[in-house]
Structures are given as C-alpha cells and as structure tokens.
C-alpha cells in the first residue's frame, strides 16, 4: 500500500499546538506501520462527496482526515472535529481530465467565500466596470492549465478584483497560470495526461503529494511541517534542480521565489546522483552559511552518510582551510590595519584631495580585488564597476599610495583576503579540485577574487558550478563581469517567477523599490515583471511619525494587535538600518510587553521571542510579520556612505545598494509589513508608497 502525505496535511498540522502535533504524529506513524491495527479508530464520513474520505480519531477532539483505497492511504488534513469534517465535506480527490495530475478539488457549490462580480456599464452613474479576464479563452485552454472542470464558469467571470480570492480555491498550477496570464505573462501548459500513467507521479501532483517510503522520511516531514520545501517542490524548481548543465549555470528571481531552496535541493541531488562525489554548498558570509546548514540538516537528517560528502561553508572559511592545507600557514591583514596603511601612505604622498573613504574603496574594489601588482597594470585596468573617472596623472599619484600599502603588507608578511583567494585560484588552475560540484547561494554578493577562486575549482566539468542569486538583493559588492573571469552563464541562466513567501500586496509594494528588469554587466537580464504571488494578505502599512518616541508607540500598538490576531512573538521580526537604531526597535517591543532576541551571525530565531537585527542580517530569514523601523532621512540611504562619495556616478551605486537593502528587509515579511520613520522620512518611503 502506498502511504502518502498531502501539503494540505502539513499546512494544517503546523496550525495545531505543540501537544496536539505530538499526538497527531503518533497516530500518523501508527497509520504508516499498520493501517489495519485495531487500535486505530476509523470513521466513514457519510456527508463527504468523496466516499474514500475517512476520519481517524486523535485524542478527544482532533481528527485526521485520510483518503483510503485498497492500494493507498493519503494523509489529507488534520484539525478539531467539526473543522476537519467540514474540510472533507468540501473536497474530493480526482484526476484532472486534461493534465492527468491528481488534485484535491474544492467542491464548487459548497464555496460561499468566492464572489465573482458581474460588471456592466452604468450610464446613470457613468461608471465603467471591470471586464472579465478570461472570458475569451476556450475550455480546452483553461483545462490545459489545470483548472478543474467545476470551476470553468467562475474563472470566466473573474476580474482583477476577484482573481486573487478565486485563486485561493484552485489547485496551485491553475492559480499560478491564471495569475501569470492576468499580469501579461504566457504560462506554460501543464503536461498532458498519459494513458495509464500514475496521476500522483505527474510533476504538478508532486508539488502537493509525496509517498513516504519509511518512518524516517515521515518523521522528517512531520518534524518541520512549516518547512514544506523539504518535501514538496514546484515543477519549475524540480526541473532546475535535476537539469544537466554543460557549464556554469545560474538561477535567479525576486525575493521569495525559492532560489535558496533550489540551491539546497541541487546540492543534495548531486550528492545522491554521484555516490562518490564531494559537494560544496557555499555562500558569501558566515551568517548565511549557518542558516544554510540549518536548512540542510532538516533536508537530509535521515541520511547521515550523505552529510559526510556534502559540506556547507562560508567562502572565507573554506578558502582559509584550503589555503592552509595546500599552501601553508596564513595570516590575514585586518581591515583596520589596511585602513591605517592607506591613511599613512596618503599623508606621506600628499598633493591630492582623495578622501580616505575613496582610497579604501579603490583599494578594495580595484587594486586588491584584481591583485594589481605594478603601475602598468593599474594604469590599464578598466575599473569595471567604478564610476569616478581618473586621469593618468591621478592614477600615478594613487599608485604611489597603493604601492606603499602593498610594501607595508609584504614587510609584515600578511595577505589580504583577496590575495588568499587569488593564490588559491592560481594553485588549483590545472589541479584536481577538492570538490566535484559547487553550489553557491546569494551569488549576487560574491566578489571578484571569490569568483576567480570558484572558477578555478569548478568550471572544468559539467554541472561543476551552480549559482543562485538575485540582482535586486545585491547589497555588498560592486557589479563586475563574470564572463571576464571565465564564468559564462549565457544560455544557462533561468529566472523563477512564482513567489511563495510574500503576499501579493507586500510583493507589489516592495517591487516599487526596484525596476521591472535588472541586468548584470554581461547583459544577462532578470525579468521581474512576470513574478506572481500565490496568496493574499493585508496591504503594507507605511507610517511617518513625528518622533522616535511616537514611532515606538505606533510599532508597539501594531505588535500588540498582531498578537491579538494569533501571531506568535517568534513569527515577528524587526529590522533597522544599523546598530545605531536598534534601541528604537527594542523600545517598541518592550512597550508591547514582548520579549526579544538580538539576531547575530547564527541567525537563529527563538520560540517566544521577537527577532531584532540590522537589515544586513535579514537575508535568508522570513517571518509572518515584519516591521522595518527608523527609515529616516540620513539613516537610509546611509549618510555615512554618502559622505564617502566623490563622484555623482558613485552616488548612484550607493543609492542602488541602499534601496536593495530596504527591499531585502521588506520582503522578509509573509503576511504583515509595517515600514515606519520617526523623523524626516527617507525618500525611499515615497517610492515604496507609489
């Protein structure tokens, strides 16, 4: 007998209390081990239209809804008695007549929530009403998108106001296709039905139903019911995970489209497919590497041997380890020492008006990044990503400063981080890589020497390098040409368009901070206009308060209101631009009577505590509710960064990355978002408000 779970089951399980979940898990394990055991109390649901629905008693009031046939048992839903029965009475399991995919279909005549308004032109009021979106499409087209037959009439009457409400009642593939059509896209048709094929094996069915082969696999699914991505993958994600690439490949997409999920599953897929291979899953910071490691543990915790061949490291950590193993001991120069050397050399050379901030960025992004070691190399470098124009005389003067810094580091026998990666790249060029496959998350923020290092490790074999990232979330690095470093992803770059994490309302608002199309230096583009969110939520609130005190009081009231609606403290996050504004965030939380935990590089949230941190720590996290506070003028964009700029073109780069930073913070929210200021508001708030 096939034992399956549905995504509707894990969704409903996550809404129960901890004690209720424990009882449900025990019953689920019993069902998997022996569904005929006399201790299991099955009850046939006489009112259910689908006669294969049964309830299973879990304690005094909790009921588990299963779909039971001679050959299969499917865990469908769990809730308190009446709600569980009502859910089953409103649904049936069927195979779609056109696509052949198994679907849990909501019975149309029992749905009262969907209001499909008919609009006409009222001459008296001179009001032109909104037209139906899909009235012109034939049945065959709608069916090919996975729309259930019962819902064809409602889909034909849907307009832009009713579509999102309607989409919540449709199978995911149908909802996504209609939303994409409504936003000007061209959705792909689902794969057609194949005679005799298993309806549960269809790619669209795999996003909502999975066979549980053993107790360990079921335990993993039930231990993290809110982490649906560990079990269910969207067909577009699965295709990218399992595809063969002849060279370096990249998946992109806006926040919430599942790039990190693809990266995690890609790493695991490669490790499973190649039993002797070593796989590196990496990212640019220790903070994000810790978050990746936590997710990976959830994904493979029942496969410990797989973990022995799949390593998760920050690039800095793996670079240092490989250097010491292959090149000898290393001592890295601190950022403070380099700044001191730059300051001393600048004073000694004199005769210029370059600020220390400019010298630091020119060193970091040009001289050190490209490991320029002589005047001719600096004179001829194209300075990609640097906007300030320099005459040859200015470059000569600057080189005298930078050459002194290089000599100072050599005298101390110190390497910079960029020097370490460059030496590693030279070492591994032509040598066997310690990793067979490398998967890189948050790839938009890796720098020149890191990419050079990765190219040396992974560009010589098919599937060797796989990147996941979003140009709209680039907040640390200047843009530069990947192709120039031997990493050419042209023809192997794909964009995800389905947003699972962020509500339609929050996504639309946050996208106003960015353009509809983003492009890298090599001309690879990310089209963001076709992205659709698959669920509704409340419209984000933008509050401009007169003082930090008034802002804290408003945010406290908002937090208290959320708690009254059932949002738990650990489902809330508050982010500010820098550490200087953290006190404003904690003041609001204290006024709301809640406990909080400061986020650090471990990025670990804690049950019962509101998470508080800077926007840079927001990457990789998600919460039901997010408040982005202290969005004041001179706070974001950062006045300190602006003051280091010596050229208007460089100023545009600062504004772009600061705008991206606010976008990152806002898109951590799933259902509720509040963006506030407590002084003269940032100009970004006008952009966000639209």
Helices and strands as residue ranges (DSSP letters): E 2-6, H 7-14, H 18-33, E 42-44, E 53-58, E 62-68, E 72-80, H 81-89, E 91-95, E 102-106, G 108-110, H 139-144, G 149-151, H 152-157, H 163-167, H 172-182, G 199-201, H 203-206, E 209-211, H 215-223, G 228-230, H 235-242, E 249-253, H 259-273, E 279-283, H 286-300, H 304-309, E 310-314, H 315-326, H 335-349, H 356-362, I 363-367, H 375-380, H 392-411, H 417-428, E 437-440, G 443-445, H 448-458, E 465-469, G 471-473, G 483-485, E 493-496, E 498-499, H 504-511, E 517-519, E 525-527, E 532-533, E 541-544, H 548-564, G 569-571, E 572-576, G 579-581, H 582-591, E 596-598, E 610-614, G 615-617, E 623-628, H 639-642, H 648-666, E 669-677, H 683-689
